[in-house]
């Protein structure tokens, strides 16, 4: 029971990390590609053009999905802390 539980716990935590981080990273990825295409078309090569929109978009995604992210993290934490009492016996 112990080894299986630890393996499932590790798998669930990695899955939670990917689930929470993926909207932010995908937003930055797609916006970065769109800005790179725009820079290639217009031949404007300024670093602030790539940084500022990605930063703002990532902040907006974190603001919009922050409640969902916090709910997932708190649910996982509560499940982890309640299972510690069972696991230590």
Residue pairs with C-beta under 8 A, 6 or more apart in sequence:
2 87
5 83
5 87
9 80
12 76
13 76
16 72
16 73
16 76
19 72
20 69
20 72
20 73
23 61
23 65
24 58
24 61
24 62
27 54
27 57
27 58
27 61
28 54
28 57
28 58
31 53
31 54
31 57
32 50
32 54
35 49
35 50
35 53
35 54
36 50
38 44
39 45
39 49
39 50
62 69
